[in-house]
């Protein structure tokens, strides 16, 4: 049969629509989407026929066409933003959404999202209220700050703070703290957009309090800014002005001190290997304003928290940018629930996923790995599995020098390459994100739950069955 005859034999859309294999999609998928998938599959088949020079008869297999249509429909019905399993060992994986929310935060979001709420309504007064009130009192109680507010991320917090406190004025900052955060956003650029004027002092590796003092101009200076280098460290021959020194200088020259902390850790985790300052300790130094993220070590939703002296926070609430940068009801619901966990610090470590993962013991991680290895080998002999000690990172631009000790399953197979195992796991119905090291797939125990371990075990079983069948049919 020649090419033209095969082209004429391509099925029509209406004919394919009658195929019973598509009936399962009819209830949940619109007819337009199904028609689109059929047309795409037929068009792809037509292109192959036109481009192929030899052995073209096998291309028009109707069952293969239907398989392609069904695959397209499954893909079209799949959400773009969906759940994944983080088996990388990176607790705050920026690409995978950073902090997992606590159970209470998720329940609070669902409750508020599915109903009307007191977002800007004061039930006691029967009048309009403020969305800031839902988290401010909690933040004040937990941190000791005089006032607080939440905006949509920490870069927004920095911009609002500088625009409100130092518009048209110089803000003095160490040259070694001009950080670049995720997505190529840089502190100097954010400062420029805020209307504040950058005044660099010191050198890349050394900045002293005296450098700040020499740069102060009573007429031109608006604030002193310290930026916590949460995503890198300068080591060796270094020196930096401490918060205490800057607070003393600020009082001497009557200038506010702003601390852009970033990571937002509330509980000291040094005994677990996480070396980061805490929000509470920073505020105890007497700084005027602190800025930090909600979805890093705080363990909440994306947001920028601003806390400190009431006169500065009140001014920010009235600033025009506050309306532009405000958060929605779901973020506030999750943020309030997250901060409520911190009313009991011991409970917070157990209930907030980020903290729970970071404080898991080596013994616990090893035992989880051993149980998982045994469960996989019971289901299939397709893999070689070893429990391996690994070094892990906090991630998410936090605690860059902290190295955590943990355990992972190192998996390979004599039947297929590690790259194929990794790709198959990543393509699973719930994508399982792993890493490859020395030609082995590593599944890290720190960042997966008991439920997720069961899903991974089932996924590995299905992958082994698929490749064993393909090898048998080859």
N, C-alpha and C positions, 0 to 999 in steps of 0.2 A: 504494500500500500504506500503510495507516494505522499509527500508532505501536504499537498493541497487536499487530498482526500481525508487525511487525518485531521486537518484543521476544520473541515466541514463536519466531522464527526464529534467535535467538541460539544458537550451537552449545553443546553440552554439553561438559563437561570431558573425559569419556572419548573423545568424538569427536575433539577437538583433539589429545589424546595420541597418536593414531594417525598424525598428520601427519608425513611423512618429514623435514620440515625441523627437527623436534625431536630426531631420532635422534642427531645429532652431540653433543647435550648429555647423552645418556643415560649415557655411561660415566663422566663426571667430575662430574655433578650428580645429587644425590639426587632420587628421584621426588617427594618432598614439596615440594622447592624448585620443581620444574617445575610441579607442580599449583598451587602458590601463585601463580606467575607467570601461569598461565592464568586463574585465578580473578580476579586483580587486573585483568588486561586486559579480561576479559569484564565485570567490575563497572564498570570505567571506561567501557566502551562503553555499558552499560545506563544509566549516569548521563547520558551525553551524549544518548542517545535521549530520556530523560525530560525533559531540560532544553531541548532544541532544539524550536523551534516550526515552522520551515520547512525545506525541503530536507533531510529526514531520511534519505532512502533511501540517499544516498551514504555515510552513517556506518557502515553494516553491511557494508562491503567486507571479505571474508574475508582477502584478502591483507594488507590494512592491519592487521587484527587480529593476524595471524601476525607481521608486522613488529614490532608493539608487544610481543608475547610474547617474541620473540627479543631485543629491546632490553632488556627487563626481566631476562631470564636472564643476558645479558652483564653487566648492572649488578650483579646478585646474586652473580655469580661473581667479581667484582672485589674485591680486597682494599681495605680502607679505608686502611691504612698502606702506601703503595707508593712506588716510585721516581718522582722528577720530574727534569726538567732545569732547572737554575738558570741562566737567561740574563739575569738582572737586573743582573749586575755587582757585586752585594753578596756578598762572599766568605763572610761568616758570617751567613747569612740565618736568623734565629731560626725563622721560620715554616716554613722548608724543612729544619730539622734541624741547623743550624749546621755544625760541621766535618765534612767528608768524611774517612773513615778512610783510612789508607795501605793499600796492598796487603797488607803483612805483618800489619797489625792485623786486616784482614778474614779472612785465612787463619787467623790464630790463633784468632779467634772461632769460625770454622767447625770447626776441629780440636777445640776444647774443648767446644763445644756438642753435637757428635755422638759424644762418648765420655765415659767416666769420666775423672776428672782428679785431680791432686794439690792440689786446692783447700785442704784442711785436713789434708794428710797429708805427713809428712816421710819421704821414701823412704830416706834414709841411716839414720835412727833406727828406722824401721819403727814409728812412733808418730804420734799426732796432732800436726799442725803448725798454723801460723797463716796465715790468708789474707792478712795484712798483709805477710808475707815476700816475696811474689811481686813487689812493686814497690818496697818500701822501700829495698833496697840500691841499686837503680838510681837512685832519686831522690836518695839520699845522695851517690852518686858524681857525678851530673851537677850537682847544685845546691850541694854542700858543706854541706848541713844535717846535723845530728847524727842526726835520725830523721825518719820520715814515715809517713803513713797516708792512705788514700783513703776518702771517704764518697760519698753518692750525688749531691750537687751542692754548689756553693759556699755556698748559703744554709744547707745542713745543716752544712757545715764551720764557718761562723760561729757557728751555734747551739751545736754541740758544744764548740767552743773556749771560748766565753764561759761556758757552763754549767759546764765543767770548771775553768776558771781564775778565774772571778769570780762564782760563784753567790752572790746576796745582797749583792754588793759593787757599788760604783760603777765604771763604766767611762767614762773621760773621752774624749770624741770632739769634734772640731770641728763646729760648727754648719753649716759649709759642706760637710761630708762625709756628711751624713745622707741618703744616696742612696735612690732607689727603683729597684729592679731589675725585670726583666720580670714581667708578671702582677700588677702592683700590690703586690708584696712590698717592704716598706720596712725599712731597717736598724733604726729604732727599734722596730718591731713584733717583729722577730726577736730583738732584745736583750731585750725584755720577756718573750717566751716562754722565753728561755734562763734566766731567773731573775736576770740581771744588771740593774743599775740604770743607766739612761742619765744621764750628766752632761755636758750640752752646755757648750762653751766657745767664746769668740770670737764673731765675727759671720759672716754669710753669705759675705762676700767677704774677710775678714781674720781669721786666727787665728795667733797667735804661740806659740812655745814657752813664753813667760812666762804665757800664758793657762792652759796645762795645769798649770804649776807652781803657780799660785795656787789651782787647784781641787783639788790633791792634799790628801787627808785620810788620814793614816797609818792611822787606825782604819777608815775607810769605803771607801777606794779599793782596787780589785782589779787594775786594769790600765789602760794607756794604749792607745788604739786609733786607728790611722790607716786611713782608707778611701780607696783610690784611686778617684777619680771617673772610672771607665772609660767611662761612657756619657754624660758631659757635661763641659764645661769652663766655669769662671768666668773671664772675661778682663777686663782693664782694671785698675782700682785694687784689686789683690789681693795677698794674702800668705798663705802657709801654712807651718806648721812642717815642716821636713824630717825625714826618717827619722833622719838623723845627730843632729839636735837632740833628738829624742824618745828615742833610745837613750841619749844622754848624760844626759838628765833621768831616764830609767828607772833607770839605774845610781845616780844621785845619791839617789833616793828609794826605791830597792829595790823597783821595780815592773816587771813584765814589759811589753814593748811588742809589740803584735799589729798586723800589717799585712794588712788585707783587700785584696788586690791585684786579684782578679777575673779579669783577662784572661789571665794565665798565659804571657806571652811568654818564651821561653827565649833567643832569638837577637836581637841588636840589628838592627833593620830600618830604621833611620833613613835610610840611603842609598837605600832603596826608597820612602821617603815615609811610613813608618809610625812615628809618634812615640809610643812606649809604653815604660815602664820594663821591665826584665827581672827575672825571678825571681832569677837568679844575682846581679845587681848589688844587689838589695834585701837579700838575705841577707848580703852582704859588709858591710853597714852595722852588723851586730851585733844586728839585731832578734831577738826571742825566738821568734816564731811568724809564719809567712806562710800565707795562704790564697789559693787560686786555682782557677779552673775548668779542667776537662779538655777541654771541647769548644769552647773559644774559640781563642785564638792558640796554645795548645799543640798543637792539631790532633788531639786524641784523642776518646774517648767522653765522654758526660756523666759528670761526677764532680767532687767537691770534694777538692782535694789540700791536706793540712795538713803543713807541714814546719817544722823548727826545732829547738829545744833538746829533748834526749832526755827530761828529767824532765817536761816538759809533754806531749809526745806520748804517753809511756807512761801518764800519768794519763788521757788521753783514750781510749786503747785499752781501759782498764778501766772507763770511764764507762758507765752503763746505756744512754745514748743511742747509744753506738757500735754496739750490736746492732741497734737500730732503724734506724740510718742507713747500715748497711754495704752494700757493693755485691756484686753476684752474680759468678759465675765468668766470664761473657761480658764484663762490663765490665772485670774484672781482666785478662783475656786481651788485650783491646784496649789497655788502659792500659800493660801491660808491653811489648807490641810497639811502642807509640808511643814510650815512653821509651827503648827500645833504639835507635831511630833516632837519638836525640840523642847516642849514644856517638860518633858521627861527625857533627859539626855541618854540614859541607858536604853530606854525604849526606842529612841531615835536610831541608835546603832543597829538595832534588830529590825526595825520597820522600814527604814529608808534604804532601798536597794543598793545605792552607791556605797553607803557606809557598811552595809552588811557584806558586800562583796570584798571591800578593802580590808575588812577585819577577819576574814576567814583564815583559819589556821592551816599550816602546812599539812598537819595530820588529817584534817577534814578534807582538804583538797586531794591528798593521796588516796584516802579511802574511797572518795567519790570516783576517782579514776579507776581504781581497782574493781569496784563494783560494775562500772560501765564496761570495762574491758571484758569481764567475765560474761556480762549480758550479751555483748556482741559476739563473742566466740561461741556462745551457746546457740546462736541463731545462724551463724555462717562461719566457714573456715576460709573464706575468700581473702581475708586480710592478715597481715602481720602487724601485731599491736604491741607497743611497749609503753610503759608509764615512765615519763621522762621529766626530770626537774627542769624548770624553765625560769627565766627572768622576765618579769612583767612590768608594764608601765601603767601609770594612772591614766594618762591621756587627757584629751580635751583642753590642752594648754594649762595643765596643772601639775605641780610637783615634778618638774622635768628631770631632776637628779635622783628622784626616789626610785629605787629598784626593789620590786616585790618578788619574793620567792614563792613559786607555786609549782603545780604539776599539770602536765598535759598528756594526752594520748598521742603518740607518734605512730601514724598509720601508713602502710604502703601495701602493695599487692604484686605478686609475680605476674598477674594477668593483665593489669592495666597500669599506666603511669600515674604518678601522684597528681599531675595536672588534670587528668580526667576525673579522678575522684573529687578533687576540689571543685571542678566545674559542675559535676553532677550534684554535689551538695549545694552549691550556689544556685542551681537551677531547680532545686526541690520545691514542692508546693509552698512550703515555708522556707525561704532562702536561708541556708546555713552558711555563715561567713566564717571561714577558717584562714589559715596561713600555711604556706609551704616553706619548709626549712630542710635543707640537705635531702631533697627528693622524698620527703615524707610530709603527709598532711598532719598538722598539729591541731588538736581540739583541746582548748584550754579549759580547765575545770573552774577557774575563778569566776568567769562571767556567764556561766550557764546554770539554770535551775534544774531541780529534779525532773519537772515536767519536760523541760527542753532536752535533758539527757535521753529521755524515753523517745522523743521525736527523732533525735539524731541516730539512735540505735535502729529505729524502724527504717530511717532513710538509708543507712548503710546496708541494711538487709535487702531493701528494694534495689539498690544500685548493684549489689552483688548478683542478685537474681537476673537482672536485666543483662549485664555483661556476660554472665554464664550462658544465658540463652542465645545471645548474639554469637558467641564463640561456637556454640553447638550447631547453630544454623549456617555458620560460615562454610 
